[in-house]
């Protein structure tokens, strides 16, 4: 985002509506400033009211919620995800990640929560999208703040709403990415580093739990 567009949004963030003369910074050519104000209007972020003053649209309000004041680029923030533990007849069903940075590692079924989506429904959706299994609303277990490092530097950071659900009937053929697995028989290099800590939190803690998990991806 151009710095002039961000400056306009920041002014409106702290007070609106504002007239053209109030929005325009000193020392900026009027035609240059007008171009960027029109661009924000064309993008649907800013509009002019009947009094010829400018204010943020609903889209503009959503946009600035992701932009820090006085910065032209969004600050990188943790992902908000669901993690769902599937069990069947006392067995733990694990999901093999198909994509980096954890490709071919086994873990819980996870995925991003969509804007405005309830976490439990997000868990249902992610399980279906990744495995084809339709589940009821899972039980909420807790929230985990998870940072996984590689070579001492953060590789991923997620705030996870953790759920579990027991599946009474499994289809005869499961997708190859989903298997009943005894993690005690798997080498650590085959597991996502947060898996054992998450399972411990689910099994040992009272609900709902709030945990910080810090783990290192093995080299």
KOLDREN-730024 format. One record per residue (C-alpha): residue number from 1; y, z, x. Coordinates in nm, 3 decimals, always signed. Each point is the difference from the previous one (the first is absolute). Layout:
N
SITE     k         y         z         x
SITE   NUM         Y         Z         X
...
This chain:
219
SITE     k         y         z         x
SITE     1    +0.000    +0.000    +0.000
SITE     2    +0.344    -0.093    +0.131
SITE     3    +0.209    +0.299    +0.103
SITE     4    +0.279    -0.091    -0.246
SITE     5    -0.245    -0.008    -0.291
SITE     6    -0.136    +0.337    +0.108
SITE     7    +0.357    +0.137    +0.031
SITE     8    +0.071    -0.108    -0.360
SITE     9    -0.316    +0.166    -0.126
SITE    10    +0.081    +0.318    +0.192
SITE    11    +0.350    +0.020    -0.152
SITE    12    -0.143    -0.043    -0.348
SITE    13    -0.268    +0.258    +0.079
SITE    14    +0.266    +0.270    +0.033
SITE    15    +0.229    -0.108    -0.283
SITE    16    +0.006    -0.272    -0.262
SITE    17    +0.139    -0.209    -0.155
SITE    18    +0.234    -0.124    +0.274
SITE    19    +0.249    -0.286    +0.003
SITE    20    -0.007    -0.284    +0.252
SITE    21    +0.285    +0.153    +0.202
SITE    22    -0.183    +0.334    +0.019
SITE    23    -0.320    -0.163    +0.122
SITE    24    +0.151    -0.221    +0.268
SITE    25    +0.003    +0.156    +0.351
SITE    26    +0.307    -0.029    +0.220
SITE    27    +0.007    -0.276    +0.259
SITE    28    -0.244    -0.230    -0.184
SITE    29    +0.099    -0.350    -0.107
SITE    30    +0.019    -0.017    -0.380
SITE    31    -0.206    -0.320    -0.034
SITE    32    -0.275    +0.145    +0.220
SITE    33    -0.011    +0.319    -0.204
SITE    34    +0.011    -0.191    -0.330
SITE    35    -0.302    -0.207    +0.105
SITE    36    -0.215    +0.311    +0.055
SITE    37    +0.118    +0.167    -0.320
SITE    38    -0.095    -0.316    -0.190
SITE    39    -0.338    +0.003    +0.172
SITE    40    -0.068    +0.353    -0.123
SITE    41    +0.102    -0.111    -0.349
SITE    42    -0.226    -0.306    +0.018
SITE    43    -0.287    +0.222    +0.114
SITE    44    +0.051    +0.218    -0.307
SITE    45    +0.089    +0.315    +0.195
SITE    46    +0.367    +0.024    -0.097
SITE    47    +0.191    -0.112    -0.307
SITE    48    +0.359    +0.005    -0.127
SITE    49    +0.089    +0.189    -0.319
SITE    50    +0.261    -0.086    -0.263
SITE    51    +0.267    +0.181    +0.202
SITE    52    -0.065    -0.232    +0.297
SITE    53    -0.155    +0.284    +0.202
SITE    54    -0.337    -0.018    +0.174
SITE    55    -0.301    +0.225    -0.051
SITE    56    -0.368    +0.009    +0.093
SITE    57    -0.250    -0.156    -0.236
SITE    58    -0.333    +0.167    -0.075
SITE    59    -0.150    -0.225    +0.268
SITE    60    +0.273    +0.111    +0.239
SITE    61    -0.073    +0.365    -0.070
SITE    62    -0.366    -0.058    +0.081
SITE    63    +0.093    -0.184    +0.319
SITE    64    +0.224    +0.273    +0.140
SITE    65    -0.268    +0.259    -0.067
SITE    66    -0.192    -0.162    +0.286
SITE    67    +0.299    -0.043    +0.232
SITE    68    +0.146    +0.283    +0.204
SITE    69    +0.378    +0.034    -0.001
SITE    70    +0.170    -0.170    +0.295
SITE    71    -0.315    -0.191    +0.100
SITE    72    -0.049    -0.372    -0.050
SITE    73    -0.379    +0.016    +0.013
SITE    74    -0.242    +0.217    -0.197
SITE    75    -0.131    +0.304    +0.186
SITE    76    -0.374    -0.014    +0.047
SITE    77    -0.158    +0.260    -0.227
SITE    78    -0.355    +0.121    -0.069
SITE    79    -0.212    -0.196    -0.246
SITE    80    -0.087    +0.175    -0.326
SITE    81    -0.366    -0.066    -0.074
SITE    82    -0.304    +0.119    -0.189
SITE    83    -0.325    +0.101    +0.165
SITE    84    -0.307    +0.022    -0.220
SITE    85    -0.333    +0.157    +0.086
SITE    86    -0.289    -0.157    -0.191
SITE    87    -0.328    +0.192    -0.030
SITE    88    -0.332    -0.077    -0.164
SITE    89    -0.300    +0.234    -0.031
SITE    90    +0.131    +0.220    +0.278
SITE    91    +0.067    -0.292    +0.232
SITE    92    +0.336    -0.097    +0.144
SITE    93    +0.096    -0.364    -0.049
SITE    94    +0.220    -0.131    +0.279
SITE    95    +0.206    -0.316    +0.020
SITE    96    +0.010    -0.226    +0.305
SITE    97    +0.356    -0.109    +0.070
SITE    98    +0.032    -0.381    +0.022
SITE    99    +0.347    -0.004    +0.158
SITE   100    +0.176    +0.135    +0.305
SITE   101    +0.096    +0.248    +0.124
SITE   102    -0.331    +0.153    -0.115
SITE   103    -0.215    -0.310    -0.043
SITE   104    -0.376    +0.072    -0.013
SITE   105    +0.055    +0.378    -0.013
SITE   106    -0.142    +0.209    -0.286
SITE   107    +0.221    +0.219    -0.216
SITE   108    +0.113    +0.081    -0.351
SITE   109    +0.129    -0.268    -0.233
SITE   110    +0.375    -0.013    +0.041
SITE   111    +0.295    -0.209    -0.102
SITE   112    +0.372    +0.010    -0.067
SITE   113    +0.136    +0.147    -0.320
SITE   114    +0.217    -0.257    -0.176
SITE   115    +0.355    +0.086    -0.094
SITE   116    -0.002    +0.197    -0.328
SITE   117    -0.381    +0.028    -0.005
SITE   118    -0.184    +0.326    -0.066
SITE   119    -0.211    +0.102    +0.299
SITE   120    -0.321    +0.043    -0.202
SITE   121    +0.034    -0.346    -0.152
SITE   122    +0.075    -0.138    +0.346
SITE   123    -0.328    +0.153    +0.119
SITE   124    -0.187    -0.166    -0.286
SITE   125    +0.160    -0.335    +0.077
SITE   126    -0.068    +0.018    +0.374
SITE   127    -0.367    +0.088    -0.052
SITE   128    -0.040    -0.295    -0.238
SITE   129    +0.189    -0.244    +0.222
SITE   130    -0.197    +0.093    +0.310
SITE   131    -0.348    +0.052    -0.142
SITE   132    -0.012    -0.143    -0.354
SITE   133    -0.100    +0.346    -0.132
SITE   134    +0.170    +0.128    -0.315
SITE   135    +0.047    +0.376    +0.012
SITE   136    +0.149    +0.256    -0.236
SITE   137    +0.308    +0.194    +0.100
SITE   138    -0.091    +0.173    +0.328
SITE   139    +0.055    +0.369    +0.066
SITE   140    +0.313    +0.079    +0.200
SITE   141    -0.087    +0.201    +0.310
SITE   142    +0.324    +0.030    +0.194
SITE   143    +0.258    -0.163    +0.222
SITE   144    -0.037    -0.077    +0.369
SITE   145    +0.273    -0.093    +0.247
SITE   146    -0.197    -0.217    +0.244
SITE   147    +0.113    -0.127    +0.339
SITE   148    -0.249    -0.190    +0.213
SITE   149    +0.098    -0.065    +0.360
SITE   150    -0.120    -0.250    +0.255
SITE   151    +0.064    +0.076    +0.367
SITE   152    +0.220    +0.288    -0.115
SITE   153    +0.232    -0.218    -0.213
SITE   154    -0.001    -0.013    -0.382
SITE   155    -0.211    -0.289    -0.126
SITE   156    +0.022    +0.080    -0.371
SITE   157    +0.164    +0.264    -0.218
SITE   158    -0.093    +0.051    -0.365
SITE   159    +0.052    +0.252    -0.276
SITE   160    -0.332    -0.011    -0.182
SITE   161    -0.077    +0.116    -0.353
SITE   162    -0.367    +0.089    +0.041
SITE   163    -0.246    -0.037    -0.288
SITE   164    -0.374    +0.015    -0.055
SITE   165    -0.234    -0.132    -0.266
SITE   166    -0.377    +0.018    -0.044
SITE   167    -0.159    -0.324    -0.119
SITE   168    -0.306    +0.059    -0.217
SITE   169    -0.123    -0.360    -0.009
SITE   170    +0.034    -0.243    +0.287
SITE   171    -0.063    -0.372    -0.034
SITE   172    -0.317    -0.124    +0.174
SITE   173    +0.203    -0.197    +0.254
SITE   174    +0.298    +0.165    +0.165
SITE   175    +0.259    -0.198    +0.195
SITE   176    -0.083    -0.006    +0.370
SITE   177    +0.318    +0.202    +0.073
SITE   178    -0.126    +0.299    -0.206
SITE   179    -0.305    +0.203    +0.101
SITE   180    -0.148    +0.349    -0.034
SITE   181    +0.041    +0.138    +0.351
SITE   182    -0.086    +0.325    +0.177
SITE   183    +0.299    +0.040    +0.231
SITE   184    -0.191    +0.246    +0.222
SITE   185    -0.208    -0.297    +0.115
SITE   186    +0.297    -0.221    +0.085
SITE   187    +0.186    -0.004    +0.329
SITE   188    +0.367    +0.102    -0.020
SITE   189    +0.095    -0.354    +0.108
SITE   190    -0.132    -0.131    -0.332
SITE   191    +0.216    +0.229    -0.216
SITE   192    +0.368    +0.000    -0.086
SITE   193    +0.132    +0.302    +0.192
SITE   194    +0.122    +0.182    -0.312
SITE   195    -0.332    -0.023    -0.188
SITE   196    -0.173    +0.322    +0.104
SITE   197    +0.317    +0.204    -0.042
SITE   198    +0.053    -0.142    -0.348
SITE   199    -0.358    +0.071    -0.103
SITE   200    +0.035    +0.355    +0.130
SITE   201    +0.320    +0.046    -0.199
SITE   202    -0.164    -0.134    -0.318
SITE   203    -0.314    +0.211    +0.037
SITE   204    +0.137    +0.325    +0.141
SITE   205    +0.345    +0.051    -0.146
SITE   206    +0.113    +0.118    -0.338
SITE   207    +0.171    -0.263    -0.209
SITE   208    +0.254    -0.133    +0.031
SITE   209    +0.032    +0.015    +0.378
SITE   210    +0.291    -0.104    +0.217
SITE   211    -0.107    -0.093    +0.352
SITE   212    +0.145    -0.145    +0.316
SITE   213    -0.249    -0.217    +0.184
SITE   214    +0.064    -0.116    +0.355
SITE   215    -0.267    -0.215    +0.163
SITE   216    -0.044    -0.241    +0.289
SITE   217    -0.163    -0.342    -0.022
SITE   218    -0.267    -0.009    +0.273
SITE   219    +0.061    -0.259    +0.269
